[in-house]
Amino acid sequence: MKRVAITEGAAKIVRQLKEKHGDLIFHQSGGCCDGSAPMIFEEGDMYLDESDVLLGQVEDVNFYMNQDQFEYWKHTHLTVDVTEGRGSSFSLEIPLGLRFFIHSRLLTDEENKLLSK
């Protein structure tokens, strides 16, 4: 059971970004400037600390969420998707005229039990 997944369309963009930029990370902060949207950065360009929770990987890219945001989202399954449009962030997909966003659903009782172990 995974907390985070990715659509094929978003995975295609991640692969394209990896070819251009190398190792990447996703981060979702919950702050301003599209903070509730997942942002993708070159690994090392985003300062991570003990307040960031590793939720899993999509396309071999670690997906982190700020701990405060995770408290609100810990009972949800997240799916990274992509759409046309420009966000107001520094995420690497923005120059492509695209932006990542999240589909979420509540975890089932069984999924909650498995993920809380």
Order of alpha helices (4+ residues) and beta strands (2+ residues): beta-alpha-beta-beta-beta-beta-alpha-beta-beta-alpha
